Amino acid sequence: MTSWAGIARFGLVQAALGAIVVLTTSTINRVMIVELALPAMAPGLLVTWHYALQVLRPSWGHGSDKGGRRTPWIVVGMGALALGGFGAALSVHLMQQNMAVGAIAAMVSFTLIGAGVGAAGTSLLVLLAGQVEEQRRAAAATVVWIMMIVGFIVTAALAGHFLDPFSSGRLMAVAACICTASFLLTLIAVRGLEKDRVAEKRQAGKAPFKQAIAEVWSDTAARRFAIFIFVSMLAYSAQDLILEPFAGLVFGLTPGQSTALSGVQNSGVLAGMVLVGVAATLAPRLMTLRSWTVAGCIGSALALLGLVMAAKVGPGWPLRPSVFALGFCNGVFAVAAIGSMFNMAGSGASREGVRMGLFGAAQAIAFGIGGFAGTALADISRLALGSPAMAYAAVFAVEAGLFIFAAVLAAAVGAKDGFGQAANPLVLAARHQASGS
């Protein structure tokens, strides 16, 4: 099984992936809107397209099942992502010369980004799930996701420093450095990381894709868990684009103050992730991953109801503690769900790549829909209710309802199919004893 140093190497790949993604979805998104004066819908459509491609994740996972090795898919996927990241920066330069040519280049680049993220990310998670023992998967998920967030932070800081004064040439130079460094880091991190079980995996992956996805979807546990991921991630992502406007319109926060509020939320996310990772490893008898997942969903719903009250009360409400609580509960649910996803895909069941691809596709589609749905619901509610505060309260209430529904789904999966039970070594021991008797 993989050591902590090996888990950190997985985290380096995830950090490299995150570095390129944040460059394209944050920095280049901003440049298109501000420096190029494009409507926000233009980069929004590109980001949506990159999410839409994630529906192909099960197919890419099946490809790695058939080949028997995950590492080539990680390397090729990261190569496509790196090319797409640089191509996105190049498209900004081309747009300044010829908007039509630049737009075509941007579409091709974001196609590479979506394909690269899907292919590399799916195989990376399947490989991690298969090489980390079950009682350490929550901690592994925490380490990998924290390193991805670190990749976000470091890339944003470096890009922000070296892009001033801005020019398209500087943007291409920064993108070239980040994309090249990320790809090279991936090559170093995955070297020798995968154990040799090629023949066994090839035998399991011989079936055509339609048969493989049908088998996975017919598995009640996998189907229920995929639906849970979709609902929970829809609730998780729906507040992404409305929290800062809510803080500005209802509480009168400046752009700098609302940005700092996002930092408070992210701090809560990290605290929640660390809590579950440490507790599930050092005190596994305390709670199973299923219990952490359900608790995180219920806590997120309660925190969102707190924001409903914040919208009604206004500036007198303790906004920062409410936002920290939301982030904390989001972090608890997210890392527990990710650890459970590893268990579902890597517990010896067949079609690991297809399973992880199905779960990843559910997550990506939910993220693609969630951000837009949250803003659209806020606009519709504002027109219907005539009050920005009540409009945001309505959106937060809907999100809370989705989290309660997600908690019910998670409990149902766990009750009938045992997802998350593997976090408890006592359960594992009983299971192995029963199978050997």
C-alpha positions in Angstrom: 0.0 0.0 0.0 1.0 3.6 -0.6 3.0 5.4 2.1 2.3 9.0 3.2 5.1 10.1 0.9 3.3 8.4 -2.0 0.1 10.1 -1.0 1.9 13.4 -1.1 3.1 12.6 -4.6 -0.6 12.1 -5.6 -1.2 15.5 -4.1 1.6 17.1 -6.2 -0.2 15.9 -9.3 -3.5 17.3 -8.1 -1.8 20.6 -7.2 -0.3 20.7 -10.7 -3.7 20.1 -12.2 -5.3 22.8 -10.0 -2.6 25.3 -10.9 -3.4 25.2 -14.6 -7.2 25.1 -14.0 -7.1 28.2 -11.8 -5.0 30.0 -14.4 -7.7 29.5 -17.0 -10.9 29.8 -15.0 -9.8 32.7 -12.8 -6.9 34.8 -14.4 -7.8 34.3 -18.1 -11.5 34.7 -17.3 -10.8 38.0 -15.6 -8.6 39.2 -18.5 -11.3 38.4 -21.1 -13.9 40.4 -19.2 -11.7 43.4 -18.0 -8.8 43.8 -20.4 -10.6 42.6 -23.6 -14.0 44.1 -22.5 -15.9 40.9 -23.5 -19.3 40.1 -22.0 -19.0 37.9 -19.0 -21.0 35.3 -20.9 -18.1 34.7 -23.3 -15.6 33.1 -20.7 -18.6 31.7 -18.9 -19.6 29.7 -21.9 -16.0 28.4 -22.3 -15.9 27.3 -18.6 -19.3 25.7 -19.0 -18.0 23.8 -22.1 -15.0 22.6 -20.1 -17.5 21.2 -17.5 -19.8 19.7 -20.1 -17.0 17.6 -21.5 -16.7 15.9 -18.1 -19.7 13.8 -19.1 -17.1 11.7 -20.9 -15.3 10.8 -17.7 -16.8 7.3 -17.5 -15.5 6.6 -21.1 -12.0 7.8 -20.2 -12.1 5.7 -17.0 -13.1 2.7 -19.1 -10.1 3.4 -21.3 -7.8 3.1 -18.4 -9.6 -0.1 -17.3 -9.0 -1.6 -20.7 -5.3 -0.6 -20.9 -4.6 -1.9 -17.4 -2.5 1.2 -16.4 -3.6 4.6 -15.1 -0.3 6.4 -15.3 -0.3 6.9 -19.2 -3.8 8.5 -18.9 -2.6 10.8 -16.2 0.4 11.9 -18.2 -1.4 12.3 -21.5 -4.3 14.1 -19.8 -1.9 16.5 -18.1 -0.2 17.1 -21.4 -3.5 18.0 -23.0 -4.3 20.2 -20.0 -1.0 22.0 -20.3 -1.4 22.6 -24.0 -4.9 23.9 -23.4 -3.8 26.2 -20.6 -1.1 27.8 -22.8 -3.5 27.8 -25.7 -6.1 29.8 -23.6 -3.4 32.4 -23.0 -2.5 32.5 -26.7 -6.2 32.9 -27.6 -6.2 36.2 -25.6 -3.3 37.5 -27.7 -5.1 36.3 -30.9 -8.3 38.0 -29.9 -6.5 41.3 -29.8 -5.5 40.8 -33.4 -8.6 39.0 -34.8 -11.6 38.2 -32.5 -12.9 35.3 -34.6 -9.5 33.5 -34.8 -9.0 34.1 -31.1 -12.5 32.7 -30.3 -11.8 29.6 -32.2 -8.4 29.1 -30.5 -10.2 29.6 -27.1 -12.8 26.9 -27.9 -10.1 24.5 -29.0 -8.0 25.3 -25.9 -10.9 24.8 -23.4 -11.7 21.5 -25.2 -8.2 20.4 -24.4 -8.6 21.7 -20.8 -11.9 19.8 -20.3 -10.5 16.6 -21.8 -7.2 16.9 -19.9 -8.9 17.4 -16.5 -11.3 14.5 -17.1 -8.7 12.0 -18.3 -6.0 12.9 -15.8 -8.2 13.5 -12.9 -10.3 10.3 -13.2 -7.3 8.0 -13.5 -5.4 9.8 -10.7 -8.3 9.2 -8.3 -8.7 5.6 -9.4 -5.0 5.0 -8.8 -5.1 6.6 -5.4 -8.2 4.7 -4.4 -6.6 1.4 -5.4 -3.3 2.0 -3.6 -4.4 3.5 -0.3 -5.8 1.2 2.4 -9.4 1.9 3.3 -8.9 3.3 6.8 -6.5 6.0 5.5 -8.6 7.1 2.5 -10.2 10.1 4.3 -6.8 11.4 5.4 -5.5 10.8 1.8 -8.4 12.7 0.4 -7.7 15.6 2.8 -4.0 15.7 1.9 -4.7 15.6 -1.8 -7.4 18.2 -1.8 -5.4 20.6 0.5 -2.5 20.3 -1.9 -4.8 21.2 -4.8 -6.0 24.3 -2.9 -2.3 25.2 -2.2 -1.8 24.9 -6.0 -4.7 27.4 -6.5 -3.2 29.8 -4.0 0.4 29.7 -5.2 -0.6 30.0 -8.9 -2.8 32.9 -8.2 -0.2 34.7 -6.2 2.6 34.1 -8.7 0.4 35.0 -11.7 -0.7 38.1 -10.0 2.8 39.2 -9.3 4.3 38.6 -12.7 1.4 39.8 -14.8 1.8 43.5 -13.8 2.1 45.6 -15.9 -0.3 43.5 -18.0 0.3 42.5 -21.6 -0.7 39.5 -23.6 2.9 38.7 -24.0 3.4 38.5 -20.3 0.3 36.4 -20.0 1.7 33.9 -22.5 5.0 33.8 -20.7 3.4 33.2 -17.3 1.1 30.6 -18.7 4.0 28.8 -20.5 6.0 28.7 -17.2 3.0 27.4 -15.1 1.9 24.8 -17.7 5.5 23.5 -18.3 6.3 23.3 -14.6 3.0 21.5 -13.9 3.6 18.9 -16.6 7.2 18.3 -15.5 6.1 18.0 -11.8 3.5 15.4 -12.9 6.1 13.4 -14.7 8.4 13.4 -11.7 5.5 12.6 -9.2 4.0 9.6 -11.1 7.3 7.9 -11.8 7.2 4.4 -10.3 4.0 5.3 -8.4 1.8 2.6 -10.0 2.0 -1.0 -9.0 2.1 -3.6 -11.7 -1.3 -5.3 -12.1 -1.7 -4.8 -15.8 -2.9 -8.3 -16.8 -5.5 -8.4 -14.0 -6.8 -5.0 -15.0 -6.9 -5.7 -18.7 -9.0 -8.8 -18.1 -11.5 -6.7 -16.0 -11.7 -4.0 -18.7 -12.3 -6.2 -21.8 -16.0 -5.5 -22.1 -17.2 -2.7 -24.4 -18.0 0.6 -22.8 -21.8 0.3 -23.2 -21.7 -2.9 -21.3 -19.3 -1.6 -18.7 -21.4 1.6 -17.9 -24.6 -0.5 -17.9 -23.1 -2.8 -15.3 -22.0 0.1 -13.1 -25.3 1.9 -13.4 -27.2 -1.4 -12.6 -25.2 -1.5 -9.3 -27.7 0.0 -6.8 -24.9 1.4 -4.6 -23.0 3.1 -7.4 -26.2 4.6 -8.9 -27.4 5.9 -5.6 -24.0 7.3 -4.7 -23.7 9.1 -8.1 -27.1 10.7 -7.6 -26.0 11.7 -4.1 -22.9 13.4 -5.5 -24.9 15.3 -8.1 -27.4 16.6 -5.6 -24.9 17.5 -2.9 -22.4 19.2 -5.3 -25.3 21.1 -6.9 -26.1 22.5 -3.4 -22.4 23.0 -2.8 -21.7 25.0 -5.9 -24.9 27.0 -6.2 -23.7 29.7 -3.7 -20.3 30.2 -5.4 -21.3 33.2 -7.5 -23.8 34.8 -5.1 -22.2 34.9 -1.7 -20.0 38.0 -2.5 -22.8 39.9 -4.2 -25.1 39.0 -1.2 -22.5 40.4 1.2 -22.2 43.6 -0.9 -25.9 44.3 -1.4 -27.3 43.3 1.9 -24.4 44.0 4.3 -22.7 46.9 2.4 -19.3 45.2 2.2 -16.7 46.6 -0.2 -15.2 44.4 -2.9 -12.1 44.0 -0.7 -14.2 43.0 2.3 -16.3 40.5 0.3 -13.2 39.0 -1.1 -11.8 38.6 2.4 -15.2 36.9 3.3 -14.4 34.3 0.7 -11.1 33.7 2.5 -13.1 33.1 5.7 -15.2 30.6 4.0 -12.2 28.8 2.5 -10.5 28.7 5.9 -13.6 27.0 7.2 -13.4 24.4 4.4 -9.8 23.6 5.2 -10.6 23.3 8.9 -13.5 20.9 8.2 -11.4 18.8 5.8 -8.5 18.5 8.4 -11.0 17.5 11.2 -12.4 14.6 9.2 -9.0 13.5 7.9 -7.4 13.5 11.3 -10.5 12.0 13.1 -11.1 9.3 10.6 -7.5 8.2 10.9 -6.7 8.6 14.6 -10.2 7.8 16.0 -12.0 5.7 13.4 -14.4 4.3 16.0 -15.8 7.8 16.5 -17.8 8.0 13.2 -17.8 6.3 9.8 -17.3 8.2 6.6 -21.1 7.8 6.0 -21.8 9.5 9.3 -19.4 12.4 8.6 -21.0 12.8 5.2 -24.5 13.0 6.6 -23.4 15.3 9.4 -21.6 17.6 7.0 -24.7 17.9 4.7 -27.0 18.6 7.7 -24.6 21.1 9.1 -24.3 22.8 5.7 -28.1 23.1 5.6 -28.2 24.6 9.0 -25.5 27.1 8.1 -27.4 28.1 5.0 -30.5 28.6 7.1 -28.3 30.9 9.2 -27.7 32.9 6.0 -31.4 33.1 5.4 -31.7 34.7 8.8 -28.8 37.0 7.9 -30.7 38.2 4.9 -33.7 39.0 7.0 -31.8 40.6 9.9 -29.2 42.5 7.8 -26.0 44.2 9.1 -26.7 43.3 12.7 -26.2 39.5 11.9 -22.7 38.0 12.6 -21.9 37.3 9.0 -18.3 36.1 9.3 -19.1 33.3 11.8 -22.0 32.2 9.6 -19.8 32.0 6.5 -17.1 30.2 8.4 -19.6 27.7 9.7 -20.8 27.1 6.1 -17.3 26.6 4.9 -16.5 24.2 7.8 -19.6 22.0 7.2 -18.9 22.1 3.5 -15.4 20.9 4.1 -16.6 18.1 6.4 -19.1 16.8 3.9 -16.8 17.2 0.9 -13.8 15.3 2.2 -15.9 12.6 3.7 -17.8 12.2 0.4 -14.5 12.0 -1.5 -13.1 9.4 0.9 -16.3 7.4 0.4 -16.0 7.8 -3.3 -12.5 6.2 -3.0 -14.1 3.3 -1.0 -16.8 2.8 -3.6 -14.3 2.8 -6.5 -11.4 1.0 -4.9 -12.9 -1.6 -2.6 -12.3 -4.5 -5.0 -15.4 -3.9 -7.2 -14.9 -4.2 -11.0 -14.8 -1.3 -13.4 -13.0 1.1 -11.1 -12.3 3.6 -13.8 -15.9 3.6 -15.0 -17.1 4.0 -11.5 -14.8 6.9 -10.7 -15.6 8.4 -14.1 -19.4 8.2 -13.3 -18.8 9.9 -9.9 -16.6 12.5 -11.4 -19.1 13.2 -14.2 -21.9 13.7 -11.7 -19.7 16.2 -9.8 -18.6 18.1 -12.8 -22.1 18.4 -14.3 -23.4 19.6 -10.9 -20.7 22.2 -10.8 -21.5 23.3 -14.3 -25.2 23.7 -13.5 -24.9 25.0 -10.0 -23.1 28.3 -10.5 -25.5 29.3 -13.3 -28.6 28.0 -11.5 -27.7 30.0 -8.3 -27.4 33.3 -10.1 -30.4 32.6 -12.3 -32.6 31.8 -9.3 -31.3 34.9 -7.5 -32.3 37.1 -10.5 -35.7 35.5 -10.8 -36.4 35.7 -7.1 -35.4 39.3 -7.1 -37.9 40.1 -9.8 -40.6 38.1 -8.1 -40.0 39.3 -4.5 -38.8 42.8 -5.3 -36.1 42.6 -2.6 -32.4 41.6 -3.1 -32.2 40.4 0.5 -35.3 38.1 0.2 -34.1 36.9 -3.2 -30.8 35.7 -1.7 -32.7 34.2 1.2 -34.8 32.2 -1.2 -31.7 30.8 -2.9 -30.0 29.9 0.4 -33.2 28.2 1.5 -33.4 26.1 -1.7 -29.7 25.1 -1.2 -30.5 24.1 2.4 -33.3 21.9 1.1 -30.9 20.3 -1.4 -28.4 19.5 1.4 -31.1 17.9 3.5 -32.1 15.8 0.5 -28.4 14.9 0.0 -28.2 13.8 3.6 -31.2 11.5 3.1 -29.6 10.0 0.0 -26.3 9.5 1.8 -28.0 7.8 4.7 -30.0 5.5 2.3 -26.8 4.4 0.4 -25.0 3.7 3.7 -27.9 1.8 5.3 -28.3 -0.6 2.4 -24.9 -0.8 0.8 -22.4 0.0 3.5 -20.6 2.9 1.8 -18.3 4.6 4.3 -18.3 1.7 6.6 -14.8 0.9 5.6 -13.5 3.9 7.6 -13.9 1.7 10.7 -11.2 -1.0 11.0 -13.5 -3.0 13.3 -16.0 -3.3 10.5 -13.2 -4.4 8.1 -12.0 -7.0 10.5 -15.5 -8.5 11.0 -16.0 -8.5 7.2 -12.7 -10.3 6.5 -13.5 -12.8 9.3 -16.9 -13.5 7.9 -15.6 -14.0 4.4 -12.9 -16.4 5.6 -15.2 -18.5 7.7 
